[in-house]
Amino acid sequence: MTAGPSTRPTEPETPTPEALRAELATVLARARARSAALTDCVDESELIAQHSPLMSPLVWDLAHIGNQEELWLVRDVGGREPVRRDIDEIYDAFKHARADRPALPLLNPEEARGYVAEVRDKVWDILDRSPLAGRPVERDGFAFAMIAQHEQQHDETMLATHQLRSGPAVLRAAPAPDPMRAVTPDEALIPGGEFTMGTSTDPWALDNERPAHTVSVATFALDVAPVTNGQYREFIADGGYERAELWSERGWVHRRSADLTAPQFWERDGAGDWWRRSFGTLAPLNPNQPVVHVCYFEAQAYARWAGKRLPTESEWEKAARWDPATRRSRRYPWGDEEPGSEHANLGQRHLEPAGVGAYPRGRSPHGVDQLIGDVWEWTSSDFLPYPGFAAFPYREYSEVFHGGDYKVLRGGSFGTDPVACRGTFRNWDHPVRRQIFAGFRCARDVPESA
């Protein structure tokens, strides 16, 4: 009889108020610098344009960032008078679909920049005065961290808008590392048993990551790396998009209606070679990089073609967090320390996934690579609440999406900032979505005697 998982949570060290205040200032400033970089690189006409009906105009995202910051930090935490109460409804994401937002009386780029700057000036004063204690929304600086995460999430959304825009490239970044070496073995065996999923102790975790609870999974095998462009190209060459038996009934209907024939942004030249368009630049397909811009149904069809399946999110999290040596769940695959450039491809340092095998220091105890960063990974799980879930600090962040037509994605992408990525972080989207930076890895059942 094996021992169960440790009930001792991974307790983060409690920083001094001064250290916590400095950390919050850092993540807030980093998010704002990224928002500026994503909006300052294009002219006014591109800021107000809608580059895809799936996305908001960039100028809407910018002002929405400021409005959320005003609502939570200026009005709620700071108890200050509103800066612009008159625009609350315009920038309420639940009142206007993305496709309808260009028709709203939006702040123009100059007004939006002035608004977010005025809000941020007030926030610096509020942060200096906040005890970072008391109400749950203020304790440990949660509200400030929530706003930093919210801005970074919109920054990733704006990065996706940049990928969808036409015209010459405007974003620059160093190429992602590409070791061009095989990762062996192909699979890692994850033993069955219980582990602690989610968190009750991470002070900046969002409500859908809570509470920590015990989950049991059967023994399974998981690909040690995400599926690569080269592997996915083999699926296409073997008629993967023409073989209905590989697709779910709903997936096949979508494949035909959307005329899917390859991942989004792939193009084939006259010689039959594949190229990929990335942020305005067309380049030969890199076979060693994780495939990106595939929807859930494409990932599911590939997995069936490979004789496998997509992992559940509990399987994904066990592979990413469970340490069999200490019998506890880590914060990240490599341990509890914050992500560094040696661990994962995060924070828009690069504008593409890194080649498989680029981050050996980010490997999990089970030998699984690149679980954090590079590409969001589709799982087979629906977006549902954990046992004991409580909406906090507002229902619209998670609760209203529970039980809808959403699949869970895990791990973050090259466009995800570290403040908005950890082993417990849960993302979700419609299974047809391809504009997000999503890829996948495969799993398969393993008999308990194996």
Helices and strands as residue ranges (DSSP letters): H 17-40, H 44-48, H 58-69, I 70-77, G 85-87, G 98-103, H 109-129, G 139-141, H 142-164, E 187-190, E 193-197, G 207-209, E 213-217, E 220-223, H 229-237, G 244-246, H 249-257, E 266-268, E 274-278, E 281-284, H 296-305, H 313-321, E 322-323, E 328-329, G 360-362, E 376-382, G 399-401, E 407-410, G 418-420, E 427-429, E 438-439, E 443-445
